Amino acid sequence: MTLTQQIITVAMVVLGTAVTRFLPFLLFPAGRTTPKYVQYLGRVLPAAVFGLLVVYSLKDVSILTGSHGIPELISIVLVIVLHVWKRQMLLSIAGGTVCYMLLVQLVF
């Protein structure tokens, strides 16, 4: 990349970041109530993203080859236990990810 291309790339990234940060404040000012569809999306999207993450994580698992899905199964059980116990999605995802990576790298 030339210097000009690098400057343009950095400027576009800065512009994109600024627009995505400030746009919600322009669309939904503090004095007005949040629209119902935005409230609905705020309720359902975390669970939808969690489900999508599970499907994406398991799409290439085969019980007939490799580790037979054992690390994935153990990690899923840990995610469920952590989520039922603490009800914190970030903790559940992080705990399952760390467990899976440790199992794959050190055990299986």
C-alpha positions as CSV (number, residue, x, y, z in Angstrom):
1,M,0.0,0.0,0.0
2,T,1.2,3.5,-0.8
3,L,1.2,6.2,1.9
4,T,-1.9,7.8,0.3
5,Q,-3.8,4.5,0.4
6,Q,-2.8,4.0,4.0
7,I,-4.0,7.5,4.9
8,I,-7.3,7.0,3.0
9,T,-7.8,3.6,4.7
10,V,-7.2,5.0,8.2
11,A,-9.5,8.0,7.5
12,M,-12.3,5.6,6.3
13,V,-11.9,3.4,9.4
14,V,-12.1,6.5,11.6
15,L,-15.1,7.8,9.8
16,G,-16.9,4.5,10.0
17,T,-16.2,4.2,13.7
18,A,-17.4,7.7,14.4
19,V,-20.6,7.3,12.4
20,T,-21.5,4.0,14.2
21,R,-20.7,5.6,17.6
22,F,-22.7,8.8,17.1
23,L,-25.6,7.6,14.9
24,P,-27.6,6.1,17.7
25,F,-27.5,9.3,19.6
26,L,-28.8,11.2,16.6
27,L,-31.5,8.7,15.8
28,F,-32.7,8.2,19.4
29,P,-32.2,11.5,21.3
30,A,-32.3,11.4,25.1
31,G,-35.7,13.2,25.5
32,R,-37.7,10.7,23.5
33,T,-38.8,7.2,24.3
34,T,-37.0,4.4,22.5
35,P,-39.2,2.8,19.7
36,K,-40.8,-0.5,20.5
37,Y,-39.0,-2.4,17.7
38,V,-35.6,-1.3,19.2
39,Q,-36.7,-2.4,22.6
40,Y,-37.8,-5.7,21.1
41,L,-34.5,-6.2,19.3
42,G,-32.7,-5.4,22.6
43,R,-34.6,-8.3,24.2
44,V,-34.2,-10.9,21.6
45,L,-30.9,-10.3,19.9
46,P,-28.6,-11.5,22.7
47,A,-30.3,-14.9,22.7
48,A,-30.3,-15.0,18.9
49,V,-26.6,-14.3,18.8
50,F,-25.9,-16.9,21.4
51,G,-27.9,-19.5,19.3
52,L,-26.0,-18.4,16.2
53,L,-22.7,-18.9,18.0
54,V,-23.7,-22.4,19.0
55,V,-24.7,-23.4,15.5
56,Y,-21.6,-21.9,13.9
57,S,-19.4,-23.6,16.5
58,L,-20.9,-27.0,15.9
59,K,-21.3,-26.9,12.1
60,D,-18.1,-28.9,11.4
61,V,-18.2,-31.3,14.3
62,S,-18.3,-35.0,13.4
63,I,-18.9,-37.8,15.8
64,L,-17.3,-40.3,13.4
65,T,-13.9,-38.6,13.1
66,G,-11.3,-36.8,15.2
67,S,-12.2,-36.4,18.9
68,H,-15.8,-37.4,18.2
69,G,-17.2,-34.0,19.5
70,I,-16.2,-34.7,23.1
71,P,-14.4,-31.3,23.7
72,E,-17.4,-29.6,22.2
73,L,-19.9,-31.5,24.3
74,I,-17.9,-30.8,27.5
75,S,-17.7,-27.1,26.7
76,I,-21.4,-26.9,25.9
77,V,-22.2,-28.5,29.3
78,L,-19.9,-25.9,31.0
79,V,-21.5,-23.0,29.1
80,I,-25.0,-24.2,30.3
81,V,-23.9,-24.7,33.9
82,L,-22.2,-21.3,34.0
83,H,-25.2,-19.6,32.4
84,V,-27.7,-21.2,34.8
85,W,-25.5,-20.5,37.8
86,K,-24.4,-16.9,37.1
87,R,-26.8,-15.7,34.3
88,Q,-24.0,-13.7,32.6
89,M,-23.6,-14.3,28.9
90,L,-20.1,-13.0,28.7
91,L,-18.9,-15.3,31.5
92,S,-20.7,-18.3,29.8
93,I,-19.1,-17.6,26.4
94,A,-15.7,-17.0,27.8
95,G,-15.8,-20.0,30.1
96,G,-16.9,-22.3,27.3
97,T,-14.3,-20.9,24.9
98,V,-11.4,-21.3,27.4
99,C,-12.5,-24.8,28.3
100,Y,-12.7,-25.8,24.6
101,M,-9.3,-24.3,23.8
102,L,-7.7,-26.1,26.8
103,L,-9.3,-29.4,25.9
104,V,-8.3,-29.2,22.2
105,Q,-4.7,-28.0,22.9
106,L,-3.8,-30.0,25.9
107,V,-6.1,-33.1,26.1
108,F,-7.5,-34.1,22.7
